[in-house]
Amino acid sequence: MAKEIVAALRAGRATAFGFVNAKTIDGADSEDVLQETFLRAYTRLATYRPRWPFKTWLFTIARRVSINHGRRA
């Protein structure tokens, strides 16, 4: 299952970048948030529940990372 998740992470990068880019100020911030999103997703694969769409899970992480990044800025 880990290989499928990694493939889904790679495939969802462009869509996730667009989502994150809309929530941040500049491209460098977007890249930072996206990197943190993927790191958290990878390290927390055990929390993913396959009955829910993977994209929803990933975007929830991205939203939370974006909010936290905005608080630090």
Long-range contacts (C-beta under 8 A, 24 or more apart in sequence): 2-45, 5-45, 5-48, 5-54, 6-42, 8-54, 8-58, 9-38, 9-41, 9-42, 9-58, 12-54, 12-55, 12-58, 13-38, 15-55, 16-58, 16-59, 16-62, 19-59, 19-62, 19-63, 20-62, 20-65, 20-66, 23-63, 23-66, 23-70, 24-66, 24-69, 24-70, 25-73, 29-69, 29-73, 32-69, 33-62, 33-65, 33-66, 33-69, 34-62, 36-65, 36-69, 37-61, 37-62, 37-65, 40-65
